[in-house]
Amino acid sequence: MQNWEVVIGMETHVQLKTKSKIFSNAGTAFGASPNSQASYVDLALPGTLPVINQKAIEYAIKFGLAIDAYIDRNSVFARKNYFYPDLPKGYQISQFENPIVGSGTIDILLNNNSKKTIRITRAHLEEDAGKSVHDLFSLHTAIDFNRAGTPLLEIVTEPDLRSSQEAVAYAKTLHTLVTWIDICDGNMQEGSFRCDANVSVRLKGSDKLGTRCEIKNLNSFKFLQEAIDYEVKRQIEILEDGGRIIQETRLYDANAKETRSMRSKEDAQDYRYFPDPDLLTIHLSQELINMKKSELPELPQQMKERLIKDYALSEYDSEFIIQNYAAAQYFKQGIEKNIKPKALVNWLMGDITNALNTQNLDISQSPITPEILAKLIARIDDGTISQKIAKEIFALLWENNHQDIDNIIESKGLKQVSDSGAITAIIQQVISNNPKMTAEYKSGKEKAFNGLVGQVMKASMGRANPAQVNQLLKEAIDKI
């Protein structure tokens, strides 16, 4: 690797959140019975004509505005000609010379916390193909046309990425953005967000691009990284053995953890693009563009900068909050409930995320709302309960969020002990039972003090006020 540079460009197919297809009124719901959502238009029956879905156009405009890209006021649909059984027309309606979204940029955060700007070449609208199913019959391939005509926004980068880690960082950033502006549900398992990686290698110092191979349909960030790493290794071994790379399309076998040849890679001229005679040029008014711009929410990068500036959150904490729109909204609602920003981040990154991951839930499905969390944190702040007890109550609330926090504290006797006399009595007992640990602390071993604190908290069943325990324990030992 030390002699080689990796060059990666990405093509990402984002399924748009329209209720109907891009050129017909057939539905787009996932999981429908095979071929139950394929209209005459999708099946290309004679005499049928496509009609553009305006919502798909509006979603494309929103994306272009979100990356500060050029919006083509006069974009054109083209026919991309190739034969495949799941493409009933014998061509795909896409965009070639005049895509709706032109050049823009997306900033990504690298592992060393530095930023890198990735250039977006274009984003164009197109229809999806159907699905070939090869394992239903021994001698035949089945075709499901439900996906045929589903609206896609294909987002293409310049070859600006230099490692699989950068490619994953870009894919995650893009995934956050398209779900944030609500143009895609982002469900990778259902195929709503699929990545193609164009991978090549070249000797370090060279400005000439190597021959690229395209790895198709990577539907997880883990597979994206594994596929690129394998492909880079494969290409380098071929070149160092004196071979040459063949331009081709490859698939990733997740079980074998390797890429495999699928077909030779076509170039644009192989598709014989020409303007689709059945679809007029899309003329966009400035009024429509302005309206879509006004509908954009505060974007992830904008929110991140505001979190750092207004709440003094770290880069790491702010990056966590903007990972998805639902988490950002939870944070925003928590702030409105007067939760201190850092405390809110800590709960989000800790107990809430752990509980969500255990049950495979999204934060929008959290049984503990910002309002409930605010009341729990308020009981810590006013000294009613300790942080440790709060975590126990959190677990109880997670199972039944209809419980009242104050009732839980009262009924289970969880109220924090702040009576200095009661705490002192416990401390005296602990010191008496742990003479060796007490002597170690007096001789300068700070860890021994933590052990004594732990014994006091254990004896109080976690109910003693930690701040008072520290103060009274030191005072008691100093008197010895």
C-alpha positions as CSV (number, residue, x, y, z in Angstrom):
1,M,0.0,0.0,0.0
2,Q,2.9,2.4,0.7
3,N,3.6,2.7,-3.0
4,W,0.0,3.1,-4.1
5,E,-2.8,5.7,-3.9
6,V,-6.4,4.7,-3.8
7,V,-8.9,6.7,-5.9
8,I,-12.6,6.3,-5.3
9,G,-15.7,7.9,-6.8
10,M,-19.2,7.2,-5.6
11,E,-22.6,6.8,-7.3
12,T,-25.4,6.6,-4.8
13,H,-29.0,5.7,-5.7
14,V,-31.4,7.4,-3.4
15,Q,-35.0,6.2,-3.5
16,L,-37.3,9.2,-3.2
17,K,-40.1,9.2,-0.7
18,T,-42.9,9.6,-3.2
19,K,-46.1,7.5,-2.8
20,S,-46.2,6.7,-6.5
21,K,-43.6,6.0,-9.2
22,I,-41.8,8.6,-11.2
23,F,-43.7,8.1,-14.5
24,S,-46.9,6.3,-13.4
25,N,-49.4,6.3,-10.5
26,A,-48.5,2.8,-9.3
27,G,-47.5,2.5,-5.6
28,T,-44.0,2.2,-4.2
29,A,-44.7,0.5,-0.9
30,F,-42.0,-2.0,0.1
31,G,-43.0,-5.7,0.5
32,A,-46.0,-5.8,-1.7
33,S,-46.8,-9.1,-3.5
34,P,-44.7,-9.6,-6.6
35,N,-45.9,-7.6,-9.6
36,S,-48.9,-6.2,-7.7
37,Q,-47.5,-2.6,-8.1
38,A,-46.6,-2.7,-11.8
39,S,-48.8,-0.6,-14.0
40,Y,-49.2,-0.7,-17.8
41,V,-46.7,2.2,-18.0
42,D,-44.1,0.4,-15.8
43,L,-44.5,-2.7,-18.0
44,A,-44.1,-0.7,-21.2
45,L,-47.3,-2.0,-22.8
46,P,-47.9,-0.5,-26.3
47,G,-49.6,2.9,-26.3
48,T,-48.7,3.9,-22.7
49,L,-46.9,7.2,-22.1
50,P,-44.9,8.4,-19.1
51,V,-46.1,11.4,-17.0
52,I,-43.5,13.0,-14.7
53,N,-44.1,12.9,-10.9
54,Q,-43.8,16.5,-9.8
55,K,-42.9,15.5,-6.2
56,A,-39.8,13.7,-7.5
57,I,-38.7,17.0,-9.2
58,E,-39.3,18.9,-5.9
59,Y,-37.2,16.4,-3.9
60,A,-34.3,16.7,-6.4
61,I,-34.5,20.5,-6.1
62,K,-34.3,20.3,-2.3
63,F,-31.2,18.1,-2.5
64,G,-29.5,20.5,-4.9
65,L,-30.2,23.4,-2.6
66,A,-29.0,21.5,0.4
67,I,-25.5,21.0,-1.2
68,D,-25.5,24.5,-2.6
69,A,-25.5,23.0,-6.1
70,Y,-26.4,24.4,-9.5
71,I,-30.1,23.8,-10.3
72,D,-30.7,23.4,-14.0
73,R,-33.9,25.4,-14.8
74,N,-34.3,23.4,-18.0
75,S,-33.4,19.7,-17.5
76,V,-34.0,16.9,-20.0
77,F,-34.9,13.2,-19.7
78,A,-33.0,10.8,-21.9
79,R,-33.3,7.1,-22.9
80,K,-30.4,4.9,-21.7
81,N,-30.5,1.9,-23.9
82,Y,-29.5,-1.5,-22.8
83,F,-31.2,-4.9,-22.6
84,Y,-31.9,-6.8,-19.3
85,P,-34.9,-9.0,-18.5
86,D,-36.0,-6.7,-15.6
87,L,-36.0,-3.6,-17.9
88,P,-39.3,-4.0,-19.8
89,K,-38.9,-1.1,-22.2
90,G,-35.4,-2.1,-23.3
91,Y,-34.2,1.3,-22.0
92,Q,-34.1,3.2,-18.8
93,I,-35.5,6.8,-18.6
94,S,-32.7,8.8,-17.0
95,Q,-30.9,12.1,-17.4
96,F,-27.7,12.6,-19.3
97,E,-26.7,15.9,-20.8
98,N,-28.9,18.2,-18.7
99,P,-29.3,16.7,-15.1
100,I,-31.6,18.6,-12.8
101,V,-28.8,19.1,-10.2
102,G,-25.3,20.2,-11.3
103,S,-22.1,20.6,-9.3
104,G,-22.1,21.0,-5.6
105,T,-20.2,20.0,-2.5
106,I,-20.5,17.9,0.7
107,D,-18.1,18.2,3.6
108,I,-17.2,15.0,5.5
109,L,-15.5,14.6,8.9
110,L,-12.5,12.3,8.9
111,N,-11.2,10.1,11.7
112,N,-8.6,12.7,12.8
113,N,-11.5,15.3,13.1
114,S,-10.3,17.1,10.0
115,K,-12.8,18.1,7.3
116,K,-12.6,17.2,3.6
117,T,-14.8,18.6,0.8
118,I,-16.2,16.1,-1.7
119,R,-17.2,17.5,-5.0
120,I,-20.6,16.4,-6.3
121,T,-20.5,16.2,-10.1
122,R,-24.3,15.8,-10.6
123,A,-27.5,14.4,-9.3
124,H,-30.0,13.2,-11.8
125,L,-33.5,11.7,-11.7
126,E,-34.2,8.2,-13.2
127,E,-36.4,5.2,-12.8
128,D,-35.4,2.0,-11.1
129,A,-35.4,-1.4,-12.9
130,G,-37.3,-4.4,-11.7
131,K,-35.8,-7.3,-9.8
132,S,-34.6,-10.7,-11.1
133,V,-35.0,-13.6,-8.7
134,H,-32.8,-16.5,-9.5
135,D,-33.5,-18.9,-6.7
136,L,-37.2,-19.6,-6.9
137,F,-37.1,-22.1,-9.8
138,S,-34.4,-24.5,-10.8
139,L,-34.5,-23.8,-14.6
140,H,-36.0,-20.2,-14.7
141,T,-35.5,-16.7,-13.4
142,A,-38.5,-14.9,-12.0
143,I,-39.0,-11.2,-12.6
144,D,-40.7,-8.9,-10.1
145,F,-41.6,-5.5,-11.7
146,N,-42.7,-3.8,-8.4
147,R,-39.6,-1.7,-8.3
148,A,-39.7,-0.8,-12.0
149,G,-40.3,2.9,-12.3
150,T,-39.5,3.7,-8.6
151,P,-38.1,7.2,-8.5
152,L,-34.3,7.5,-7.9
153,L,-32.0,10.4,-7.5
154,E,-28.5,9.2,-8.6
155,I,-25.8,11.3,-6.8
156,V,-22.4,11.2,-8.4
157,T,-19.1,12.4,-6.9
158,E,-15.8,13.3,-8.5
159,P,-13.0,10.8,-7.7
160,D,-12.1,12.7,-4.5
161,L,-12.1,9.8,-2.0
162,R,-8.8,8.2,-1.0
163,S,-9.7,5.3,1.3
164,S,-12.6,3.0,2.3
165,Q,-12.8,5.0,5.5
166,E,-13.4,8.2,3.5
167,A,-16.0,6.5,1.3
168,V,-17.9,5.3,4.4
169,A,-17.7,8.8,6.0
170,Y,-19.1,10.3,2.7
171,A,-21.9,7.7,2.5
172,K,-22.9,8.2,6.1
173,T,-22.9,12.0,5.7
174,L,-25.0,11.7,2.5
175,H,-27.4,9.3,4.2
176,T,-27.9,11.7,7.1
177,L,-28.5,14.6,4.7
178,V,-31.2,12.9,2.5
179,T,-33.1,11.6,5.5
180,W,-32.7,14.9,7.3
181,I,-34.3,16.9,4.4
182,D,-36.9,14.1,4.2
183,I,-36.5,13.1,0.6
184,C,-35.6,9.4,1.4
185,D,-36.4,7.0,4.2
186,G,-32.8,5.8,4.2
187,N,-33.7,2.1,4.7
188,M,-30.6,0.3,3.3
189,Q,-32.0,-3.2,3.9
190,E,-35.0,-2.3,1.7
191,G,-32.8,-0.8,-1.0
192,S,-33.7,2.8,-0.4
193,F,-30.1,3.9,-0.3
194,R,-27.6,1.9,-2.4
195,C,-24.0,2.7,-3.1
196,D,-21.8,1.9,-6.1
197,A,-18.1,2.5,-5.6
198,N,-15.8,3.1,-8.6
199,V,-12.4,2.0,-7.3
200,S,-8.9,2.3,-8.9
201,V,-5.3,2.5,-7.8
202,R,-2.3,4.4,-9.1
203,L,1.3,4.8,-8.1
204,K,1.8,7.6,-5.6
205,G,2.8,10.8,-7.3
206,S,1.1,9.9,-10.5
207,D,-1.7,12.3,-11.8
208,K,-3.1,9.7,-14.2
209,L,-6.1,7.8,-13.0
210,G,-5.9,4.0,-13.1
211,T,-8.5,1.7,-14.7
212,R,-11.6,1.6,-12.5
213,C,-13.9,-1.2,-11.5
214,E,-17.4,-0.4,-10.3
215,I,-18.7,-2.4,-7.3
216,K,-22.5,-2.4,-7.5
217,N,-25.3,-2.3,-5.0
218,L,-23.6,-2.0,-1.6
219,N,-26.5,-1.7,0.9
220,S,-24.6,-1.3,4.1
221,F,-21.7,0.8,5.3
222,K,-19.9,-2.3,6.6
223,F,-20.1,-4.0,3.2
224,L,-19.0,-0.8,1.5
225,Q,-15.8,-0.7,3.5
226,E,-15.1,-4.4,3.1
227,A,-15.7,-4.4,-0.6
228,I,-13.4,-1.4,-1.3
229,D,-10.7,-2.9,0.9
230,Y,-10.8,-6.2,-0.9
231,E,-10.9,-4.5,-4.4
232,V,-7.9,-2.3,-3.6
233,K,-5.9,-5.3,-2.5
234,R,-7.0,-7.3,-5.6
235,Q,-6.0,-4.6,-8.0
236,I,-2.6,-3.9,-6.3
237,E,-1.7,-7.6,-6.4
238,I,-2.6,-7.8,-10.1
239,L,-0.5,-4.7,-11.0
240,E,2.5,-5.8,-8.9
241,D,2.4,-9.2,-10.6
242,G,2.7,-7.4,-14.0
243,G,-1.0,-7.8,-15.0
244,R,-3.5,-5.1,-16.0
245,I,-6.9,-4.1,-14.6
246,I,-9.9,-4.8,-16.8
247,Q,-12.6,-2.2,-16.6
248,E,-15.7,-4.0,-15.4
249,T,-18.7,-4.1,-13.0
250,R,-18.3,-6.3,-10.0
251,L,-20.5,-7.5,-7.2
252,Y,-19.6,-8.0,-3.5
253,D,-20.1,-11.4,-2.0
254,A,-20.6,-10.6,1.8
255,N,-20.2,-14.3,2.8
256,A,-16.9,-14.8,1.0
257,K,-15.9,-11.2,1.6
258,E,-14.7,-10.8,-1.9
259,T,-15.7,-9.0,-5.1
260,R,-16.6,-11.0,-8.2
261,S,-16.9,-10.1,-11.9
262,M,-20.4,-9.3,-13.1
263,R,-20.0,-7.9,-16.6
264,S,-17.7,-5.7,-18.6
265,K,-18.1,-2.0,-17.7
266,E,-19.9,0.1,-20.3
267,D,-19.1,3.7,-21.1
268,A,-21.7,6.4,-21.9
269,Q,-21.5,5.8,-25.7
270,D,-22.5,2.2,-25.2
271,Y,-25.9,3.3,-23.9
272,R,-26.7,5.4,-27.0
273,Y,-28.3,8.2,-24.9
274,F,-30.8,10.4,-26.7
275,P,-33.6,12.8,-25.4
276,D,-36.8,10.9,-24.6
277,P,-39.4,12.0,-27.2
278,D,-42.2,11.2,-24.8
279,L,-41.1,13.6,-22.1
280,L,-40.9,17.4,-22.4
281,T,-38.1,19.5,-21.1
282,I,-38.6,20.3,-17.4
283,H,-38.8,24.1,-17.0
284,L,-38.4,25.2,-13.4
285,S,-39.6,28.5,-12.2
286,Q,-37.6,30.6,-9.7
287,E,-40.7,30.7,-7.5
288,L,-40.7,27.0,-7.2
289,I,-37.0,26.9,-6.3
290,N,-37.5,29.6,-3.8
291,M,-40.4,27.8,-2.2
292,K,-38.4,24.6,-1.9
293,K,-35.5,26.6,-0.3
294,S,-37.9,28.0,2.3
295,E,-39.0,24.5,3.2
296,L,-35.5,23.3,4.1
297,P,-34.8,22.7,7.8
298,E,-31.7,23.8,9.5
299,L,-29.1,21.6,7.8
300,P,-26.8,19.2,9.8
301,Q,-23.6,21.2,9.4
302,Q,-25.5,24.4,10.3
303,M,-26.8,22.8,13.4
304,K,-23.4,21.5,14.4
305,E,-21.8,24.9,14.2
306,R,-24.7,26.3,16.3
307,L,-24.3,23.6,18.9
308,I,-20.6,24.3,19.3
309,K,-21.2,28.1,19.4
310,D,-24.3,28.4,21.5
311,Y,-23.9,25.4,23.9
312,A,-20.1,25.0,24.0
313,L,-20.5,21.3,23.0
314,S,-17.4,19.6,21.6
315,E,-17.0,18.6,18.0
316,Y,-17.5,15.0,19.0
317,D,-20.7,15.6,20.9
318,S,-22.1,17.9,18.2
319,E,-21.3,15.3,15.5
320,F,-23.2,12.7,17.5
321,I,-26.3,14.9,17.7
322,I,-26.5,15.5,14.0
323,Q,-26.1,11.8,13.0
324,N,-29.8,11.7,12.3
325,Y,-32.7,14.1,12.2
326,A,-34.7,12.3,14.9
327,A,-31.8,12.5,17.4
328,A,-31.4,16.2,16.6
329,Q,-35.1,16.8,17.2
330,Y,-34.9,14.9,20.5
331,F,-32.0,17.1,21.6
332,K,-33.9,20.3,20.5
333,Q,-37.0,19.3,22.5
334,G,-34.8,18.4,25.5
335,I,-33.3,21.9,25.4
336,E,-36.8,23.4,25.3
337,K,-37.5,21.4,28.5
338,N,-34.6,23.2,30.1
339,I,-32.2,20.2,30.2
340,K,-28.6,21.3,30.4
341,P,-27.0,20.6,27.0
342,K,-24.1,18.5,28.2
343,A,-26.3,16.5,30.6
344,L,-28.7,15.8,27.7
345,V,-25.8,14.7,25.4
346,N,-24.5,12.3,28.1
347,W,-27.9,10.7,28.5
348,L,-28.4,10.5,24.7
349,M,-24.9,8.9,24.1
350,G,-25.2,6.6,27.1
351,D,-28.3,5.1,28.5
352,I,-30.7,6.1,25.8
353,T,-28.5,4.8,22.9
354,N,-27.8,1.6,24.8
355,A,-31.4,0.9,25.4
356,L,-32.4,1.7,21.8
357,N,-29.7,-0.6,20.4
358,T,-30.7,-3.4,22.7
359,Q,-34.3,-3.3,21.4
360,N,-33.3,-2.3,17.8
361,L,-35.4,0.9,18.0
362,D,-35.0,4.3,16.5
363,I,-34.8,7.3,18.8
364,S,-38.2,8.4,17.5
365,Q,-39.6,5.2,19.1
366,S,-38.0,5.9,22.5
367,P,-40.5,5.3,25.3
368,I,-38.7,8.0,27.4
369,T,-39.6,11.3,25.9
370,P,-37.6,14.5,26.3
371,E,-40.3,15.6,28.8
372,I,-39.8,12.5,31.0
373,L,-36.1,12.7,30.8
374,A,-36.2,16.4,31.8
375,K,-38.1,15.5,35.0
376,L,-35.7,12.7,35.8
377,I,-32.7,15.0,35.4
378,A,-34.5,17.7,37.5
379,R,-34.6,15.2,40.4
380,I,-30.9,14.8,40.1
381,D,-30.3,18.5,40.0
382,D,-32.5,19.2,43.1
383,G,-30.7,16.5,45.1
384,T,-33.7,14.2,45.4
385,I,-31.9,11.3,43.8
386,S,-28.3,10.5,42.8
387,Q,-27.0,9.8,39.3
388,K,-26.8,6.1,40.1
389,I,-30.4,5.9,41.4
390,A,-31.5,7.9,38.3
391,K,-30.2,5.1,36.1
392,E,-32.2,2.6,38.0
393,I,-35.3,4.7,37.6
394,F,-34.5,5.2,33.9
395,A,-34.6,1.4,33.5
396,L,-38.0,1.2,35.2
397,L,-39.4,4.1,33.1
398,W,-38.1,2.4,29.9
399,E,-40.3,-0.6,30.7
400,N,-43.3,1.5,31.6
401,N,-43.0,5.2,30.7
402,H,-46.4,5.9,32.2
403,Q,-45.1,5.6,35.7
404,D,-44.7,8.8,37.6
405,I,-41.1,9.5,38.6
406,D,-42.0,10.9,42.0
407,N,-44.2,7.9,42.8
408,I,-41.3,5.5,41.9
409,I,-38.9,7.4,44.2
410,E,-41.4,7.4,47.0
411,S,-42.7,3.9,46.7
412,K,-39.3,2.3,46.3
413,G,-37.6,4.4,48.9
414,L,-35.0,5.8,46.5
415,K,-34.8,9.3,47.8
416,Q,-31.2,10.5,48.2
417,V,-30.0,10.7,51.8
418,S,-28.7,14.2,52.4
419,D,-28.8,14.1,56.2
420,S,-25.2,14.7,57.3
421,G,-25.8,12.9,60.6
422,A,-27.0,9.7,58.9
423,I,-24.2,9.8,56.3
424,T,-21.6,10.4,59.1
425,A,-22.8,7.4,61.0
426,I,-22.4,5.2,57.9
427,I,-18.9,6.7,57.3
428,Q,-17.8,5.9,60.8
429,Q,-18.9,2.3,60.4
430,V,-17.1,2.0,57.0
431,I,-13.8,3.4,58.5
432,S,-14.1,1.0,61.4
433,N,-14.6,-1.9,59.1
434,N,-11.8,-0.9,56.7
435,P,-8.7,0.1,58.7
436,K,-6.2,-1.0,56.1
437,M,-7.9,1.0,53.3
438,T,-8.1,4.0,55.6
439,A,-4.4,3.7,56.4
440,E,-3.5,3.5,52.7
441,Y,-5.4,6.7,52.0
442,K,-3.7,8.5,54.8
443,S,-0.3,7.4,53.4
444,G,-1.1,9.0,50.1
445,K,-2.8,6.4,48.0
446,E,-5.8,8.2,46.4
447,K,-7.3,5.0,45.0
448,A,-7.9,3.9,48.5
449,F,-10.2,6.9,49.0
450,N,-12.3,5.8,46.1
451,G,-12.6,2.4,47.6
452,L,-13.9,3.9,50.9
453,V,-16.4,6.0,49.0
454,G,-17.7,2.9,47.2
455,Q,-18.1,1.2,50.6
456,V,-20.1,4.1,51.9
457,M,-22.4,4.2,48.8
458,K,-22.8,0.4,49.1
459,A,-23.8,0.6,52.7
460,S,-26.3,3.4,51.9
461,M,-27.7,1.3,49.0
462,G,-26.6,4.1,46.6
463,R,-28.8,6.6,48.3
464,A,-26.2,8.8,50.0
465,N,-25.5,12.2,48.4
466,P,-22.1,11.6,46.7
467,A,-20.9,15.1,47.2
468,Q,-21.6,15.0,50.9
469,V,-20.0,11.5,51.2
470,N,-16.8,12.9,49.7
471,Q,-16.7,15.9,52.0
472,L,-17.7,14.1,55.2
473,L,-15.4,11.2,54.6
474,K,-12.4,13.4,54.1
475,E,-13.3,15.3,57.3
476,A,-13.7,12.1,59.3
477,I,-10.3,10.6,58.1
478,D,-8.5,13.9,58.8
479,K,-9.6,13.7,62.4
480,I,-8.1,10.3,62.8
